[in-house]
């Protein structure tokens, strides 16, 4: 392997206005554990169980969880060897095609910028649970200021904010599962429930295989955000040690916080309960379980937890979008102004630009009937699966190029297991789910083309960016023997 000498110490790195490695092991671990826990689990699990039955929902979340696990191990190998904030854009550009890196980078930025706007909207609805006659504008502005300041002050501000947001969510899930298991075995709240709700009606697989497949999409959306650790690796204190540690916790997070939580809900709440279809916190399956044990303020408690999840998503949205914009600007894929960093290591122009875009998208819902905003959000729906596809493909090409250029796999600081099955399985399943979303629109007598266009809008937008850049810049797929490995970045990450 080539030997590159670096004249870079931790002190000079801190003083050269670069991104600073200030995310500690506990930050990365908690970001990994709680990063993807949000309204998709707290509210979306109810409709999933109602539509597919407890068994169908459990199978769907388990299969998608396996897919996400392989995506994360692929990302772990890439991010440990080459921890950069541009992650998906940089890896795709280096190991596949610069045009794909361009499209994935802007796809990722757009997805999370719109998510920031959506979380601002969600925060107002959460607060109106307690203050029904309060101003939506004031709540959204207040939370935007909080999120902006957490990201503006330093990367440690983001890390601390996300640490405590995630800690609250993780603690809630653990308590929920503990209480649920006690109820199932009759230790708490009377007679044991057992598995009787798995035999109600058509349970455990209500609606058959098609209903279960339909939940694959909802489950996939619930897992989005797990890949944030790939971006955070670029500012981790010791990515070679901390990133693999966080990645290894992914399996247990998926099993405990998703699969086991879905199983507990399915065992306690009959899938025929009509209120499971609601997205109200009052009838969230988590609220229903806590109420069953006599917790009088269950709804207020879960509303506070959901507010935490909303703020966590907004905090992460601003962080990952600013880092992606910064990385693309450094690679010449975005205006150079966004590559500027202040003395605290924060890409301020990128943070401000994303804040403005997110705020404008949010305000769009106040004009007319909000159609523009709704379409923007619909186009975001598929983006998570697109950049997951990009991660799987980038890892496959990375490993092939690494071997083709004569490097030893034993030198990799973290090696993904089950290669090449892992990335191939993840790519294939992700592609199937992506293509099959909203399949119901094609099975009815009259196709609702408006629904179809809204569901698939993100795909042509991605293709336009990918093929448009490829046509303009005349880029080509990078041959395996010409892929560039950033050993300087790797050695920089291992320095003490």
Backbone torsions as a table, in degrees:
resi	resn	phi	psi	omega
1	UNK	NA	143.1	-176.4
2	UNK	-65.8	149.4	-177.2
3	UNK	-111.0	108.6	-178.7
4	UNK	-106.7	121.9	178.9
5	UNK	-86.2	134.2	-178.9
6	UNK	-117.0	133.6	173.5
7	UNK	-101.2	70.4	-175.8
8	UNK	-145.1	116.1	175.9
9	UNK	-107.9	166.6	178.6
10	UNK	-57.2	-33.8	-178.5
11	UNK	-67.7	-44.4	-178.5
12	UNK	-68.8	-32.2	178.3
13	UNK	-64.4	-39.0	-178.4
14	UNK	-68.6	-29.5	-173.2
15	UNK	-96.0	1.3	-174.7
16	UNK	-104.1	23.2	177.2
17	UNK	51.8	50.5	174.5
18	UNK	-116.0	169.0	173.6
19	UNK	-57.5	136.5	-173.8
20	UNK	-105.3	136.8	-178.1
21	UNK	-83.2	82.1	-176.4
22	UNK	-117.6	4.1	176.0
23	UNK	-83.8	117.8	-176.6
24	UNK	-82.2	173.1	-178.7
25	UNK	-58.8	-40.9	-178.9
26	UNK	-66.1	-32.6	176.6
27	UNK	-64.1	-51.2	-178.0
28	UNK	-62.3	-41.3	-179.5
29	UNK	-61.7	-45.6	-177.9
30	UNK	-73.1	-33.8	174.5
31	UNK	-62.0	-41.1	178.7
32	UNK	-66.4	-41.9	-177.0
33	UNK	-70.6	-45.6	-171.9
34	UNK	-110.7	-0.6	-173.9
35	UNK	-57.0	-37.4	-174.0
36	UNK	-98.7	-2.2	-179.9
37	UNK	-78.4	120.4	-178.5
38	UNK	-157.7	-154.2	-177.5
39	UNK	-64.0	-23.1	178.0
40	UNK	-60.1	-33.9	177.3
41	UNK	-88.9	-48.1	-174.7
42	UNK	-66.2	-36.3	-178.6
43	UNK	-111.5	-38.4	-174.5
44	UNK	-73.4	-17.8	-179.1
45	UNK	-68.4	-29.6	179.9
46	UNK	-62.0	-57.2	177.1
47	UNK	-58.4	-34.2	179.6
48	UNK	-62.0	-46.1	179.7
49	UNK	-68.0	-39.1	-178.7
50	UNK	-64.7	-40.0	-174.7
51	UNK	-80.2	-36.9	-174.6
52	UNK	-112.7	-2.2	-176.9
53	UNK	81.8	163.1	-178.0
54	UNK	-62.3	-38.0	178.9
55	UNK	-69.9	-42.8	179.8
56	UNK	-62.5	-43.7	179.4
57	UNK	-65.4	-40.9	180.0
58	UNK	-63.6	-44.3	179.0
59	UNK	-63.6	-44.7	-178.6
60	UNK	-61.1	-47.2	-179.5
61	UNK	-67.2	-33.3	179.4
62	UNK	-68.9	-46.7	-179.4
63	UNK	-63.9	-46.0	178.4
64	UNK	-65.9	-34.5	176.7
65	UNK	-62.4	-39.2	176.4
66	UNK	-63.7	-42.8	177.6
67	UNK	-59.9	-46.0	-179.2
68	UNK	-65.2	-36.1	178.1
69	UNK	-60.4	-44.8	179.3
70	UNK	-66.5	-36.4	176.4
71	UNK	-62.3	-41.1	-178.5
72	UNK	-70.3	-35.7	176.8
73	UNK	-68.9	-34.7	174.6
74	UNK	-63.2	-46.1	179.1
75	UNK	-64.7	-35.5	179.5
76	UNK	-62.0	-40.8	179.2
77	UNK	-65.6	-41.9	-179.9
78	UNK	-68.4	-48.0	-173.9
79	UNK	-71.7	-27.8	177.9
80	UNK	-74.4	-40.2	179.4
81	UNK	-73.8	-40.3	-175.5
82	UNK	-136.3	77.7	-176.9
83	UNK	-76.7	100.9	179.5
84	UNK	-129.9	148.3	-177.4
85	UNK	-70.2	-19.6	179.1
86	UNK	-80.2	-10.9	177.5
87	UNK	25.4	-94.2	-170.0
88	UNK	-63.1	-40.9	179.3
89	UNK	-65.8	-46.4	-178.1
90	UNK	-65.0	-45.6	-178.2
91	UNK	-63.8	-43.4	179.9
92	UNK	-65.5	-38.8	179.7
93	UNK	-66.5	-40.5	-176.9
94	UNK	-73.6	-40.6	-167.5
95	UNK	-110.9	-6.8	177.4
96	UNK	-127.2	-74.3	-175.8
97	UNK	-162.4	131.6	179.5
98	UNK	-55.7	-31.3	179.7
99	UNK	-67.1	-35.0	177.4
100	UNK	-69.8	-38.6	176.6
101	UNK	-61.6	-40.7	177.6
102	UNK	-60.8	-48.6	-177.4
103	UNK	-66.7	-42.3	179.7
104	UNK	-65.8	-39.6	-179.8
105	UNK	-62.8	-49.6	-179.5
106	UNK	-71.7	-31.5	175.3
107	UNK	-61.1	-44.4	-179.2
108	UNK	-67.4	-43.9	179.5
109	UNK	-61.0	-47.4	-178.5
110	UNK	-61.6	-42.2	-179.0
111	UNK	-58.7	-48.2	-176.1
112	UNK	-79.9	-27.2	174.7
113	UNK	-64.6	-41.4	176.8
114	UNK	-70.6	-31.5	176.3
115	UNK	-64.7	-38.4	176.0
116	UNK	-57.5	-45.6	178.3
117	UNK	-62.1	-41.8	-179.4
118	UNK	-64.8	-39.7	-179.7
119	UNK	-68.2	-32.5	175.2
120	UNK	-63.1	-40.3	177.2
121	UNK	-65.7	-42.9	-178.4
122	UNK	-64.9	-36.4	-178.3
123	UNK	-62.3	-36.6	179.4
124	UNK	-66.8	-38.2	178.8
125	UNK	-67.4	-37.3	178.7
126	UNK	-64.4	-45.1	-177.8
127	UNK	-68.3	-29.6	179.2
128	UNK	-70.2	-11.5	172.8
129	UNK	-62.2	-39.6	179.4
130	UNK	-95.5	-34.0	-176.7
131	UNK	-124.8	76.4	-172.0
132	UNK	-61.4	-23.9	-176.3
133	UNK	-106.8	14.2	-178.6
134	UNK	-81.5	168.8	-177.3
135	UNK	-82.4	125.1	177.0
136	UNK	-64.1	-39.0	-178.1
137	UNK	-60.3	-43.9	-176.9
138	UNK	-65.6	-41.0	179.5
139	UNK	-65.5	-45.5	-178.5
140	UNK	-63.5	-39.7	179.1
141	UNK	-66.2	-42.8	180.0
142	UNK	-60.0	-47.7	-177.9
143	UNK	-70.2	-32.7	176.6
144	UNK	-64.4	-41.2	178.2
145	UNK	-63.0	-43.5	179.1
146	UNK	-61.1	-47.5	-179.0
147	UNK	-64.0	-41.9	179.5
148	UNK	-61.7	-45.6	-177.5
149	UNK	-65.8	-38.3	177.7
150	UNK	-58.7	-37.5	-178.4
151	UNK	-86.8	-28.8	-177.0
152	UNK	-74.8	-35.6	-173.7
153	UNK	-66.4	-50.3	177.5
154	UNK	-176.4	168.0	177.7
155	UNK	-64.9	-27.7	177.9
156	UNK	-68.2	-28.8	175.2
157	UNK	-62.3	-45.3	175.2
158	UNK	-61.5	-45.6	-176.8
159	UNK	-61.6	-43.7	-180.0
160	UNK	-67.0	-43.5	178.6
161	UNK	-59.4	-46.7	-178.1
162	UNK	-70.4	-31.2	178.2
163	UNK	-60.7	-48.3	-176.6
164	UNK	-76.1	-36.6	174.6
165	UNK	-58.6	-47.5	-177.9
166	UNK	-68.4	-36.8	179.2
167	UNK	-58.8	-44.0	179.5
168	UNK	-63.0	-43.6	-179.6
169	UNK	-65.7	-44.1	-179.3
170	UNK	-63.7	-43.9	179.4
171	UNK	-61.2	-39.5	179.6
172	UNK	-62.2	-45.3	-179.2
173	UNK	-63.7	-42.2	-179.3
174	UNK	-63.0	-46.0	178.6
175	UNK	-62.7	-41.7	-180.0
176	UNK	-60.3	-47.5	-178.9
177	UNK	-65.0	-41.4	179.4
178	UNK	-60.9	-49.2	179.0
179	UNK	-63.3	-42.3	-179.5
180	UNK	-61.2	-43.5	179.7
181	UNK	-63.9	-40.2	177.5
182	UNK	-62.1	-37.9	178.2
183	UNK	-69.4	-40.5	-178.2
184	UNK	-61.4	-37.9	-178.5
185	UNK	-94.1	6.6	175.2
186	UNK	77.1	9.8	178.7
187	UNK	-73.5	-27.5	179.5
188	UNK	-127.5	138.2	172.9
189	UNK	67.4	45.4	169.3
190	UNK	91.1	-145.9	-173.5
191	UNK	-68.5	149.7	179.3
192	UNK	-64.2	140.7	179.8
193	UNK	-84.5	-40.1	179.3
194	UNK	61.6	-141.3	-176.3
195	UNK	-108.2	19.1	-174.7
196	UNK	-63.0	-30.3	180.0
197	UNK	-74.1	-9.6	174.3
198	UNK	-84.6	-2.5	179.0
199	UNK	-117.9	6.6	178.7
200	UNK	-74.4	132.2	176.9
201	UNK	55.4	-125.2	179.8
202	UNK	-93.8	11.8	-179.7
203	UNK	-62.5	155.0	6.5
204	UNK	-87.1	-8.0	-176.5
205	UNK	-115.0	73.3	178.7
206	UNK	-70.0	136.0	178.4
207	UNK	85.9	-6.4	176.6
208	UNK	75.5	-166.9	-174.1
209	UNK	-66.0	-33.5	-178.7
210	UNK	-67.1	-36.8	177.2
211	UNK	-65.4	-39.7	178.0
212	UNK	-64.5	-42.6	177.6
213	UNK	-61.8	-35.8	178.5
214	UNK	-63.0	-31.3	179.6
215	UNK	-74.7	-21.1	176.8
216	UNK	-52.9	-41.0	-177.1
217	UNK	-68.3	-47.2	178.8
218	UNK	-61.4	-40.0	179.0
219	UNK	-64.3	-41.1	178.8
220	UNK	-60.5	-42.3	178.0
221	UNK	-63.1	-36.3	-179.7
222	UNK	-64.5	-30.9	-177.4
223	UNK	-85.4	-10.4	-176.8
224	UNK	-64.3	135.5	-175.1
225	UNK	116.6	-14.9	178.6
226	UNK	-63.5	-26.7	-175.4
227	UNK	-79.2	-3.5	-177.9
228	UNK	-58.6	-30.4	-178.8
229	UNK	-60.5	-27.0	177.2
230	UNK	-65.4	-36.3	176.5
231	UNK	-74.6	-43.4	-178.3
232	UNK	-64.4	-23.2	-179.4
233	UNK	-58.6	-30.1	-179.4
234	UNK	-65.6	-16.3	179.1
235	UNK	-125.7	22.9	177.6
236	UNK	-81.4	145.4	-178.0
237	UNK	-62.2	-42.1	-179.3
238	UNK	-145.1	75.8	-172.8
239	UNK	-60.2	-32.0	-178.4
240	UNK	-62.9	-31.4	179.2
241	UNK	-97.3	-42.0	-171.1
242	UNK	-79.3	-35.3	-179.2
243	UNK	-65.6	-48.9	177.1
244	UNK	-58.5	-37.5	179.0
245	UNK	-61.9	-42.8	179.4
246	UNK	-69.1	-38.5	-179.9
247	UNK	-64.6	-39.5	-179.2
248	UNK	-63.5	-26.5	178.8
249	UNK	-77.0	-10.2	-177.1
250	UNK	-60.1	-43.1	-178.1
251	UNK	-58.4	-47.5	-177.7
252	UNK	-69.5	-34.0	177.2
253	UNK	-63.4	-45.8	179.8
254	UNK	-62.7	-44.7	-177.5
255	UNK	-67.1	-49.2	-175.2
256	UNK	-75.0	-50.8	-168.8
257	UNK	-84.6	-15.2	179.1
258	UNK	-117.6	-65.4	-175.0
259	UNK	-61.0	-48.8	-178.2
260	UNK	-68.5	-37.9	178.3
261	UNK	-64.3	-41.9	177.6
262	UNK	-63.7	-41.3	179.6
263	UNK	-63.1	-43.1	179.8
264	UNK	-62.7	-45.3	178.5
265	UNK	-60.8	-45.2	-178.6
266	UNK	-63.4	-31.2	179.4
267	UNK	-77.4	-33.0	-174.7
268	UNK	-90.2	-41.2	-175.5
269	UNK	-106.0	119.9	177.9
270	UNK	-58.5	135.4	-177.3
271	UNK	-64.6	-17.4	179.6
272	UNK	-78.1	-6.2	178.7
273	UNK	-62.5	114.1	-173.4
274	UNK	-63.8	-30.4	-177.3
275	UNK	-68.8	-11.1	177.2
276	UNK	-64.5	-21.5	-178.9
277	UNK	-77.9	-10.7	-178.0
278	UNK	-80.5	151.0	175.6
279	UNK	-103.9	19.1	179.1
280	UNK	-82.8	142.9	178.7
281	UNK	-65.0	-25.0	-179.4
282	UNK	-61.7	-32.6	-177.6
283	UNK	-120.3	23.1	170.8
284	UNK	-58.3	139.8	178.9
285	UNK	-55.8	-31.0	177.6
286	UNK	-68.1	-42.2	177.1
287	UNK	-62.3	-42.4	-178.7
288	UNK	-62.0	-41.1	179.8
289	UNK	-67.0	-44.8	179.5
290	UNK	-63.9	-34.7	177.5
291	UNK	-66.8	-34.9	-179.4
292	UNK	-63.2	-25.7	179.1
293	UNK	-93.6	8.4	174.4
294	UNK	88.2	19.0	178.2
295	UNK	-82.3	103.1	-171.9
296	UNK	-63.8	-33.6	-177.0
297	UNK	-100.5	31.6	-177.0
298	UNK	-57.3	-43.4	-177.5
299	UNK	-64.5	-43.3	179.0
300	UNK	-66.1	-38.5	178.3
301	UNK	-62.1	-48.3	-178.7
302	UNK	-67.7	-32.2	177.1
303	UNK	-64.9	-38.7	177.2
304	UNK	-65.7	-39.4	178.4
305	UNK	-65.0	-42.4	180.0
306	UNK	-65.6	-36.2	174.9
307	UNK	-61.2	-40.9	176.4
308	UNK	-60.2	-43.0	179.4
309	UNK	-64.2	-38.3	179.3
310	UNK	-65.1	-46.7	179.4
311	UNK	-65.2	-37.1	177.2
312	UNK	-61.4	-46.0	179.7
313	UNK	-64.0	-40.8	178.5
314	UNK	-65.4	-41.3	178.2
315	UNK	-61.1	-46.0	179.2
316	UNK	-67.9	-36.5	179.8
317	UNK	-57.6	-49.2	-177.6
318	UNK	-68.3	-35.8	179.9
319	UNK	-65.1	-54.3	-173.5
320	UNK	-69.2	-34.0	179.5
321	UNK	-68.1	-41.1	-179.7
322	UNK	-66.6	-38.1	179.8
323	UNK	-71.6	-36.5	178.2
324	UNK	-66.7	-42.6	179.0
325	UNK	-63.7	-40.3	178.1
326	UNK	-62.1	-47.4	-178.1
327	UNK	-63.7	-41.2	179.8
328	UNK	-67.7	-35.5	177.7
329	UNK	-64.7	-39.3	177.5
330	UNK	-64.0	-32.6	-179.9
331	UNK	-89.3	3.9	179.4
332	UNK	79.1	16.5	-178.9
333	UNK	-100.4	-0.5	178.0
334	UNK	-147.2	161.9	178.8
335	UNK	-52.5	139.0	-172.9
336	UNK	-62.3	-23.6	-177.8
337	UNK	-60.2	-28.1	-177.4
338	UNK	-78.3	-2.6	176.1
339	UNK	-89.8	-1.8	-179.2
340	UNK	-77.1	140.2	-177.8
341	UNK	-132.1	141.0	179.0
342	UNK	-84.1	-178.1	-174.5
343	UNK	-68.6	-16.5	177.3
344	UNK	-89.4	3.0	178.1
345	UNK	81.2	23.5	-179.1
346	UNK	-107.6	127.1	176.6
347	UNK	-76.4	79.0	-171.2
348	UNK	-57.5	-47.2	179.5
349	UNK	-57.2	-37.9	179.4
350	UNK	-69.2	-39.0	178.0
351	UNK	-63.5	-45.7	-178.4
352	UNK	-65.4	-44.3	-178.4
353	UNK	-60.4	-45.1	-179.7
354	UNK	-66.8	-37.9	178.0
355	UNK	-60.3	-43.8	-179.4
356	UNK	-65.4	-45.3	-179.8
357	UNK	-62.2	-45.6	179.2
358	UNK	-61.9	-39.5	-179.8
359	UNK	-67.7	-42.0	179.2
360	UNK	-64.6	-41.2	178.6
361	UNK	-63.8	-37.5	177.9
362	UNK	-65.2	-44.9	-178.8
363	UNK	-66.4	-21.1	178.9
364	UNK	-60.0	-25.5	-179.3
365	UNK	-72.9	-11.5	-179.5
366	UNK	-93.5	-6.2	-178.9
367	UNK	-108.7	134.2	-177.7
368	UNK	61.1	-135.6	179.3
369	UNK	-106.9	15.2	176.5
370	UNK	72.6	19.1	-176.3
371	UNK	-60.6	-42.6	-178.7
372	UNK	-59.6	-45.5	-179.0
373	UNK	-63.6	-42.6	179.9
374	UNK	-62.0	-41.4	179.6
375	UNK	-67.4	-38.3	177.2
376	UNK	-60.8	-43.7	-179.3
377	UNK	-68.5	-37.5	177.4
378	UNK	-62.4	-36.4	-179.3
379	UNK	-69.9	-20.7	179.3
380	UNK	-76.2	-23.5	-173.1
381	UNK	-50.3	-40.2	-175.2
382	UNK	-91.2	-8.5	-171.2
383	UNK	-64.1	-34.6	179.8
384	UNK	-59.2	-42.4	179.6
385	UNK	-68.8	-31.6	179.9
386	UNK	-66.1	-48.6	-178.8
387	UNK	-76.2	-19.1	170.0
388	UNK	-67.4	-41.1	174.0
389	UNK	-57.4	-43.4	-179.9
390	UNK	-61.7	-39.3	178.9
391	UNK	-64.1	-47.4	-179.1
392	UNK	-61.6	-45.5	-179.2
393	UNK	-66.1	-40.1	-179.8
394	UNK	-64.4	-40.8	179.8
395	UNK	-65.8	-42.4	179.5
396	UNK	-59.2	-46.0	-179.1
397	UNK	-69.9	-37.2	178.4
398	UNK	-58.4	-49.6	-177.3
399	UNK	-64.6	-42.1	179.5
400	UNK	-63.6	-41.8	-179.5
401	UNK	-69.2	-37.2	-179.2
402	UNK	-61.7	-44.0	178.6
403	UNK	-72.0	-40.9	-178.0
404	UNK	-61.4	-29.2	-178.9
405	UNK	-92.2	8.5	171.5
406	UNK	87.4	10.7	179.6
407	UNK	-84.5	152.9	-176.6
408	UNK	-91.5	132.1	178.7
409	UNK	-63.4	-25.6	-179.9
410	UNK	-66.3	-16.6	179.6
411	UNK	-84.6	-10.0	178.9
412	UNK	-69.4	130.6	-178.9
413	UNK	-67.1	-26.0	174.7
414	UNK	-144.7	127.7	-177.8
415	UNK	-116.9	126.6	178.7
416	UNK	-68.3	134.0	178.0
417	UNK	-80.3	162.1	174.7
418	UNK	65.9	24.9	174.9
419	UNK	-77.4	138.2	3.6
420	UNK	-92.9	4.9	-177.2
421	UNK	-58.6	-43.5	-175.5
422	UNK	-54.4	-61.4	-178.6
423	UNK	-65.4	-32.6	178.8
424	UNK	-67.9	-44.8	178.3
425	UNK	-61.4	-46.1	-179.2
426	UNK	-62.6	-43.5	-179.3
427	UNK	-62.5	-48.1	-176.3
428	UNK	-63.8	-48.2	-178.3
429	UNK	-66.5	-40.0	178.4
430	UNK	-62.4	-40.4	179.4
431	UNK	-65.3	-42.8	179.7
432	UNK	-62.5	-46.4	179.6
433	UNK	-62.9	-40.0	-180.0
434	UNK	-61.5	-44.0	-178.7
435	UNK	-75.2	-28.1	-173.4
436	UNK	-91.1	-4.0	-179.2
437	UNK	-61.0	143.6	-179.1
438	UNK	56.9	32.2	178.6
439	UNK	-61.6	-23.0	-179.1
440	UNK	-58.5	-29.2	-178.0
441	UNK	-63.5	-27.0	-177.1
442	UNK	-92.2	-8.4	-177.9
443	UNK	-96.7	-7.0	179.9
444	UNK	-85.6	166.9	-179.7
445	UNK	-64.9	-36.9	-179.9
446	UNK	-122.1	117.8	-178.1
447	UNK	-71.7	126.9	176.2
448	UNK	-86.8	91.9	-174.4
449	UNK	-65.8	-29.4	176.6
450	UNK	-62.0	-42.5	178.2
451	UNK	-66.6	-40.1	-179.8
452	UNK	-64.0	-47.0	-178.8
453	UNK	-62.6	-42.7	-179.6
454	UNK	-62.9	-39.9	-177.4
455	UNK	-69.3	-36.4	-173.6
456	UNK	-104.6	7.2	-173.9
457	UNK	-58.5	-35.1	-177.4
458	UNK	-64.5	-26.7	-177.7
459	UNK	-68.4	-52.7	177.5
460	UNK	-62.9	-32.3	177.1
461	UNK	-62.6	-41.8	178.1
462	UNK	-65.4	-44.4	-178.8
463	UNK	-63.8	-37.7	178.7
464	UNK	-62.8	-44.0	178.8
465	UNK	-65.6	-43.3	-177.7
466	UNK	-66.1	-57.0	-175.9
467	UNK	-72.6	-32.3	177.7
468	UNK	-63.4	-47.0	179.0
469	UNK	-64.9	-38.8	-179.8
470	UNK	-63.3	-40.4	-179.3
471	UNK	-69.8	-43.4	-176.9
472	UNK	-70.0	-44.3	-175.1
473	UNK	-93.2	-5.5	179.8
474	UNK	56.2	42.1	-178.9
475	UNK	-77.5	157.9	178.2
476	UNK	-131.9	161.5	175.5
477	UNK	-63.6	131.1	-176.5
478	UNK	-74.8	122.5	176.8
479	UNK	-59.3	148.2	-176.5
480	UNK	-56.3	-37.7	-176.7
481	UNK	-79.2	-4.5	179.0
482	UNK	-111.1	1.3	177.4
483	UNK	-64.7	137.2	-175.5
484	UNK	-98.2	122.9	176.4
485	UNK	-99.5	126.4	-177.1
486	UNK	-86.9	82.3	179.7
487	UNK	-69.8	-25.8	176.3
488	UNK	-63.3	-45.1	179.9
489	UNK	-64.7	-37.2	179.5
490	UNK	-64.8	-45.7	-179.3
491	UNK	-68.8	-34.5	177.6
492	UNK	-61.5	-37.8	-178.4
493	UNK	-69.2	-25.9	-177.1
494	UNK	-91.0	-4.2	-177.0
495	UNK	-74.3	145.3	178.8
496	UNK	-98.9	NA	NA
